[in-house]
Amino acid sequence: MEAHIENFINFIIVERNLATNTIEAYASDINKYADFLMSRGVTQLENAQPLDVLAYLTRLSKDRLSSLSIARNLSAIRMFHRFLIGEGILKFDPTESINSPKLAMKLPVVLDQFEMEKLINQPDTTTKLGIRDRAFLEFAYGTGVRVSELISVKLTDLFLNEFLVRIFGKGSKVRMVPIGEQAIEWIESYCRSSRPLLAKPLQPNNVLFLNNRGNKMTRMGFWKLLRKYSLQSGITKPISPHTFRHSFATHLIEGGADLRAVQEMLGHVDISSTQIYTHLDREYLKEVHRTYHPREREYYRLKGFAKL
């Protein structure tokens, strides 16, 4: 089995060009699946049956994995078996009749426009780190990029005269993302007055956002900044780096942006990944309706809802 797994991993690296995190997750999933088959006495993959796959998924469920994680495991196993069929090693796919678990829609946390403005205004821009943080937050909200993309932006990726930034996304895919004038003003201010003080002459670094030691900012560094400024602003929602991305997309759609345009800016391969933000928009519309329609206001008042 080990040789088949190794060939499969090489296939998804070379042929599918998947993101590094996805490749690592699939490799882990397939190795655990192989170990489970061995524990059931299935030593040859051609002997794996649908009941074996179902038993493995049941084990994952008993281990309290989320439906999303179980679906990802099944996706990896299905891809693995189909790869082996394509290579002429197997003739039968034991996953063919197995459906993915139904995923409950979990709407992400989003800040409204007033909360976002309050959060972005928190850094003390009389200090070098405050200027950096303001530029960092403006960039994150102004582009909607993933945190891994944000911390990897280089000076050579900035095309500010054209209001564009080059982003290297998942699977080494490159896209050009628009950036607005407010974000550009803070980036230019940071590059002019703050970044030179953070950069170390003996260790040149082309990365845009630097930490206090002149190195590339990290995911944890961004998370700590958000925690600090969310506490300062009094926002009680659970904020993560991805909150900026969710808020960016939601605010665009609330403003009437075309879904395909938002998909392109976010770097989603499948538009179904972008469509969640239309659900968020509908939730917002329903909340507005409940709050401001006179019949709804009266209903909630009679029901004793203090909110209204």
Summary of the structure (lengths in Angstrom):
residues: 308
radius of gyration: 23.9
end to end distance: 62.0
largest distance: 69.5
contacts: 868
relative contact order: 0.09
helix: 62%
strand: 5%
